């Protein structure tokens, strides 16, 4: 297929590509900057198919660097800047990245012999570099880490074909207009954020990029008709609704839809959004599917409340073991957007069986074929759209000398949807604040349990496995 950057700069050179902090750039301008940076990367010794890790905030500088790396055709390892140094070290070791590029504000979080700041790339010599006019569809474009049930994050491969299929399926679902502008407030290291950039290149669409989500600014842009789309999780949507209501605003007629992922939305959010003329479409996807697999049309938001909709055009969904509608089972996914596999520790683990990806999520299809997600991977905690696996936190707690056993579950939270709660069996007395501080050294802040409780023994089943859902019973009432 054509090099997206070359093709887009050729087709619509003067169309607005990116807005950031009050400035804007056309596709031609962004392409020229990316091409120059690609020549500097080439000067540093970066070659096609090298594995290059990137640690940065969602800025224009990051976008240009990502596009430069795409020109060089490297495998991009997108690192989460919210992670603790130990977590980043694991991902760098597991990915065997040959180069690491980091925002100067984050470089101290990384220990790697080939780490360069973004500024250092601009100081590298310009070399003769000609980008390939064609890309291989099966080439790995990005690698994103997703938490695993073992507690070890898995590096998910996402190919050019995966990203293309995801963008095209979304276009067939939502349509594409020349004046579309997608507000990107999701971190670019997430598939939600990165897929907005791929849509921009494939569609010729403007991206309005936020370094951090700002509900007031976003609400004003939606109300004033400056943007047409936004991707959100429940906590972001809740804040948007609060601001729109407080300011007496509603969505402008130009605004098309808010795509809501990261778990089911509260019914009251959909009702409030409807009163504000804010169209919301619930969606279901995962890192392994390069974003959306199924999306509920805004016209069905009330009639199919709680549904994630039907699979997008190229995709298929089945419920393992189900023989009739409404029968629950594991959600399995098929389509050109599904990852071909993992890297590192999990490289030998097949991603699919007979072409189907087993999601680990439990759900059902109703009598019209609409998907309902019942449980996001039995023990998964979804906090503000971030996926948190209990095993990862338990592994850290087990490393503390005072902890004999640990079990973690999610508890409801008015702001974040869910937050982690830890139950520990101790070898010796230890202040809970010490355990919290210990976790903060090893984990991203959002993964650190909000609540710690000391118990005598962990609840287990006949197979001697911890029954995490029983842990909630140990939380004091009231």
Secondary structure as GFF3:
##gff-version 3
##sequence-region A 1 478
A	DSSP	alpha_helix	4	11	.	.	.	ID=ss1
A	DSSP	beta_strand	16	20	.	.	.	ID=ss2
A	DSSP	beta_strand	23	26	.	.	.	ID=ss3
A	DSSP	alpha_helix	27	43	.	.	.	ID=ss4
A	DSSP	beta_strand	51	55	.	.	.	ID=ss5
A	DSSP	alpha_helix	60	72	.	.	.	ID=ss6
A	DSSP	beta_strand	75	79	.	.	.	ID=ss7
A	DSSP	alpha_helix	85	95	.	.	.	ID=ss8
A	DSSP	beta_strand	99	102	.	.	.	ID=ss9
A	DSSP	three_ten_helix	107	109	.	.	.	ID=ss10
A	DSSP	beta_strand	115	117	.	.	.	ID=ss11
A	DSSP	alpha_helix	118	123	.	.	.	ID=ss12
A	DSSP	beta_strand	140	146	.	.	.	ID=ss13
A	DSSP	beta_strand	154	159	.	.	.	ID=ss14
A	DSSP	alpha_helix	160	174	.	.	.	ID=ss15
A	DSSP	beta_strand	181	184	.	.	.	ID=ss16
A	DSSP	alpha_helix	191	203	.	.	.	ID=ss17
A	DSSP	beta_strand	206	209	.	.	.	ID=ss18
A	DSSP	alpha_helix	215	224	.	.	.	ID=ss19
A	DSSP	beta_strand	229	232	.	.	.	ID=ss20
A	DSSP	alpha_helix	234	246	.	.	.	ID=ss21
A	DSSP	beta_strand	257	260	.	.	.	ID=ss22
A	DSSP	alpha_helix	267	275	.	.	.	ID=ss23
A	DSSP	beta_strand	280	286	.	.	.	ID=ss24
A	DSSP	three_ten_helix	287	289	.	.	.	ID=ss25
A	DSSP	beta_strand	291	295	.	.	.	ID=ss26
A	DSSP	three_ten_helix	298	300	.	.	.	ID=ss27
A	DSSP	beta_strand	310	311	.	.	.	ID=ss28
A	DSSP	beta_strand	316	319	.	.	.	ID=ss29
A	DSSP	beta_strand	329	334	.	.	.	ID=ss30
A	DSSP	beta_strand	342	343	.	.	.	ID=ss31
A	DSSP	three_ten_helix	344	346	.	.	.	ID=ss32
A	DSSP	beta_strand	357	365	.	.	.	ID=ss33
A	DSSP	beta_strand	371	375	.	.	.	ID=ss34
A	DSSP	beta_strand	381	383	.	.	.	ID=ss35
A	DSSP	beta_strand	386	388	.	.	.	ID=ss36
A	DSSP	alpha_helix	390	397	.	.	.	ID=ss37
A	DSSP	beta_strand	403	413	.	.	.	ID=ss38
A	DSSP	beta_strand	417	426	.	.	.	ID=ss39
A	DSSP	alpha_helix	432	442	.	.	.	ID=ss40
A	DSSP	three_ten_helix	445	447	.	.	.	ID=ss41
A	DSSP	beta_strand	451	454	.	.	.	ID=ss42
A	DSSP	three_ten_helix	468	474	.	.	.	ID=ss43
###
